[in-house]
Amino acid sequence: MEVEKLFTVVFPGMALVMILAGFLDPKFWPMLLQWLVSGNAFLMVLAASAFLIVVVGGIVLIYYAMIALVFILIFSIFVLAPLHFLYLVLGFTYSVILAVVIGAAVLLYLVETRTVKIEHHTITLSVHRKFIVKR
């Protein structure tokens, strides 16, 4: 497994599963602590790896949350603030009318640029034979 996939998918997913298991079963974390000090090498390694997964996954989840907050802040500065000022200037009615007009223009643009155009070409082989080719 790739290291990037391990740190971006597996550790956060396992951390969420283990945190939820700790919430659903209150004996989960004390059991892991008991395994950690049990003296059995297998159980100690298992418990230590579980704690390591939770710590690394938690750090990655906190990093994802900080990145999401930065994206929300950038979106609010560049999109929501101008829309709010436009709402303050125009009022509710004209803001809704402007939003409908802009939405219709965007929808029309998307329909016009995403549709397939069929072209008809006539090929003349002889005087009596004509073929129409559609692309």
N, C-alpha and C positions, 0 to 999 in steps of 0.2 A: 504494500500500500504506500502511496506517495505521502511524504511528510506533510505537504501542504494540505492534502485532503484530511489527514489525521488531525491537524490542528484546527482546521476550519469547519469540519463536519462531525468527526467522531467524538472528539473531546467535549465540545459543547453539548452534543446530543446525549452522551453518556452522563455528563454532569447534570443535565436537566432530569434525566431518568432517575439518577441516584438521589437528587434533592427531593423529587416527588416521592420516591420510595421512603425517604426519611420523614416526609410529612404524613404519608399514609400509614406507615408502620413505625410507631415511636420506639420500637426496640432495635431498629436498623442501625443507627449510629452507635449506641452502646455495644451492640454485637460486634461492629467493626473495631471499636476500641478494645474490646475483650480479645478479639482475634490478634490485634496488634501486639498485645502483651502476653499472649498465651504460651509462647515458647515453641510452638509448632512452626517450623520454617515455612511450610506451605501456606498456612493461614496468615502468618505475618506478612509474607510477600503479597498475598491477595489483599489484605487490608491496606497495606502501604500503597499498592497500586490503585486501589479504590480512592484513597485520600488524594493521591497525586492526580488522578483523573478529575476529581471534583475541583481541586485547586486550579489546575491548568484550564479546565473547561470554564470555571467561573471567571478567571482572568480574561479568557477569550470573549465570554459573554459580556463582561463589563466593557471591553474594547468595542464590541459591536454596538453596545448601547451608546457609547460616547460618539462613535461615528454616525449613528442614527440621529443623535441630538444635533450634531454639526450640520447634517443634511437638512434637518427640520429648520434650523436657524437660517441657513442659506436660503431655503425655499421661502421662509417668511419674510426675509429682508427683500429679496428680489421679486417676489410674486405677490404676497399678501399685503405688504405695505402699500405698494402703488394701487392695488385694487381698493384698499380701504380709503386712501386719499381720493380716488375717483368717486367712490361712494359718497364721501363727504361733500364733494363738489357738486355732483349731479343729483343726488337724492336717490331714493329707493326705486322709483318708477323708471327714471331714465337709465339707471344702472342695469335694471333687468332688461330693458329694451336693448341697450348696448350689448349685454351678454348674449341675448338671443341672436342679434345680428352677427356678432363675431362667431358664435357657435354655428350658425347657418353657413357663414363664409368658409369656415374651417371644414365643415362637413362636405360642402360643395367641392372644395379643393381636393379633399381626400377621395371623393367619388370620381372626380375627373382624372386624377393622376393614377388611380389604382385599377381602373376598368380597362378591359382589353378592347383594342380597336381592330375591327375586321376590315381588311383592305381587299378590294376586288380588282383583280387584274385579268384582262381579257387577252388570251393568246390566240392569234390567228394562224392556223396551219395552212389552210387553203381558203378559197373563196367561200366554200360551203361549210367549213368546219371552224367553229370557235369554241374555245374552252374557257371557262371562268375559274380562276384559281382564287381560293379564299385563304387568307393567312390571318 
